[in-house]
Amino acid sequence: MATLISWFFKIFNGGYTPKNGDPIYAPVHPESDLIIKQKSSDNVTSRFAKLTKAKRAPHSNKQIDIIKEFDGNYKELPQFVDVCYFDWIAGKSDDNPIRDASFEGKIIEYLSALAESEFAGANLIPRVPSVMVQLLKRMHEENVSGSELSRIITKDVVLVAAILNEVNNSYYNLTDKVTDLSQAILLLGHNRLRMVLAKLSFTPIYHAQLGVYTKLTASKIWDESQKRSLVCYLLAKHQQVDPFMAFLAGLMQDVGLMVALRVFDRSSGNGQLPTSAAFRLSFVQHALILSTRIAQIWSLPEIVIRAMEAQCGDRTALAKFPLAKVLKKADFISKTCVLIDAQQLKIDMERARVVLSDSELDCLFTMLEGQVNVTNVL
């Protein structure tokens, strides 16, 4: 396993050199309507009202709770969002069972021991296909040709379909459908191709449906994880951080959470994930530790590992390390986004300026408006 994902730092080690005035949101095509302009003069309250009104469509087959409106000190909004998000993925309801402190303690104790084990729970989630490892290693070579990449990709029909689907996305406005893999690789370009490959690498972790509880929560967590990675990418440019390293850190952060949920699945049968404050804080903390340990086992770039370590309680590192700050803020923005989308949260956007800069607030709106994805983020 130690060599399984050494591919990431071997091929994605290209540095990002931001230019003066480099915009946070860089469209692929000049004519694209994705060009995001700062709207500091806009009334964010009315903008939010229009946006949420447009999102009133019913959520079939989804749990709908009373929307939680935050009316406290907005400096504490990130902590409130963390609680709301955990309660949401846990499916918390008013008729929660009486707390079983003994059971909670055993789960946390096991997670702690698991983090110290050889594989840190990495063996509880799907592995990256070997063809992906081979492909990413070859991409690192400067003289690799499109035909060579095409030859490797054709070994995995799922990968072929995914890449062709990406290119034939309506965003490209192609007259004829692309069916040739070499042409698809050329159209994607190196940077977008590696982002697509990174996303595809993590997708099986959230779609394996390995347990009852994991099956119920995986889609929610995957949605938030993808949003976090995109927000990381956007904010990284503004903070002069390598955007792809930020994107990778955003994808990696929830891997430990999926491992922790697998442990819960094996321990509880069909029980509900505890939502007591003590359990939530410890469970999330151990999930972050597991993510960091697995990142080390998978030989991810040191900069990604350091950023993740800072999320585990090292506030000094969080304050001093740019990528760690980007990851922390992106986590808050993405959770806020998915909760608002799911009609689980309502906040005063003007008051949110206490914890979000103008560019970060605009990033939140951009995500809520659905204007950003892997296709058009570059």
C-alpha positions, 0 to 999 in steps of 0.5 A: 500500500505504501507504494500504491499512491506514490503517483500523486507527488511524482506527477503533480509536483509542478509548482504554481507561479501566480502572476500579479493580478491573477484572478481567483476564477480563471475561465477556460475560454475568453468568451465563457460566461464563467468570468466572475467579477467582484461584486462588493457593491452588490447587496449580498442579502438580496443576492442570497434571497434570490438564490435560495428562492430559486432552490425551492424545488422539493428534495425527493427521497431526502431527509428534510428538517427544519432549516437551522437559522444561525442568530448567534455571534457570527465569529462562531459561525464555523463551529455552528456549521460543523455541528449542523453538517455532522448532525445532517450526515448523521441523520440526527432527529428529535427522537435520538436514542439515549446516549451510550457513552460506553459504546461511544468510547469504544468507537473512539478507542478503536479509531485511535488504535487504527490510526497507529496501525500499519495501514491506518484503515486504508485497507477498509476502502477501495484501492486505486486501480493499477492502471491509474498508478501507471498512467499518472507515473507516465504523465510526469514524464515531459516527453510522454505523448498523447498516443502513449497516454491513450494506450494506457487509458484504453486498458480501463474502459471505465476511465475511457468512458469518463474522459470521453464524457468529460470532453463531450460535456456541453461546456466545450460546445463541440460540433461533433462528438469526440470518440477518439481518446487521443483527441480527447486528451489533447482537448483536455490539456495536461492540467485539466486531465490531471484534475479529472484523473485525481477526481476519478481516483477518489470516486470509488471510495465514496461509491463502494457502498461497503456498509449500511451507514456508509451507503446512506452518507457517502453521497453527501460526503462526496458532494461536500468533498468535491466542493471543498476541492474546487473551493480550495483550488479557487482560494489557492490562486488568491493565496499564492498557493499551488492550486492543484496541491490545494485541490488534492488536499481538498479531495483527501480530507474526507478519506479518513471520515469514510474509514471511520464510518466503515468502523462504525458500520462494522460496530453498530449494525443499523444504529445511528451515529451518535451526535453528542458534542463529545463524540462528534469532536473526537470522531471528527478529530480521529477521522482527520488523523486517519486522513493524514496517516493514509496520506502519508502511507499513500506518499502524497506530497509533503505540502498536502500532508502538512496542511492536513496535519494542521487541521488536526489541532495544531493551530500554530501550523494552521496560522502560519501555513498558507495551504492549511489556511486555504483548506480550513476556510474551504472546508467551512465554505463547502459545508455551508454550501451543501447545507444551504443547498439541502435547505438545512441552514440559513445565514445572514450573508452580510453578517457572514463578512465577519468570517468571510472576506469579499473574495471568499463570500463571492466564492460561496455564492459562485458555488451556490450558483453552480458555476464551478466544476472540474471542467471550467475551473481552470 
